Amino acid sequence: MGMSTIPLGLMFSKEGSPLSIESPYLTGKDQKTIRGTRASASIPAFWATLNYLGKEGYREIVKDCMENTRYLIEKMEDLGFEPIIDPVMNIASFHHKNPKKIVEGMAKEGFNISRTVNPIGLRFVIMPHVNKRGIDTMIKKLGDQV
């Protein structure tokens, strides 16, 4: 959800304090940049995204994801699916006695759905690129499977 490019998976810094990593094995005691063994283009790309979106931009992305998660839950309930839990983040899971059948059928329709193991069921992660139109399209195909 940080909207960072691969391979940057995590950026952690305390607000208001300078970013500094103790690195006595380099030419100085502290390192003020993030370095890795891979190409570092993802670091300035993340910095640019972070500064472009700001806190409000990230809040809006999360708000939209949660709104779409609730929308998915409503549509799944209309099909008779019961949520496993009431989600607190953008992941929704639903009870189903044979999720493998649904997953395989939906894969033939071009939709990749994952499963939960305990309890068994279907699992959806609602990322920023997922929208209500896409959910409606998937729900229609899922309705044909049920």
Secondary structure, 3 states (H helix, E strand, C coil): CCCCCCCCCCCCCCCCCCCCEECCCCCCCEECCCCCCCCCCHHHHHHHHHHHHHHHHHHHHHHHHHHHHHHHHHHHHHCCCCECCCCCCCEEEEECCCHHHHHHHHHHCCCCCEEECCCCEEEEECCCCCCHHHHHHHHHHHHHHC
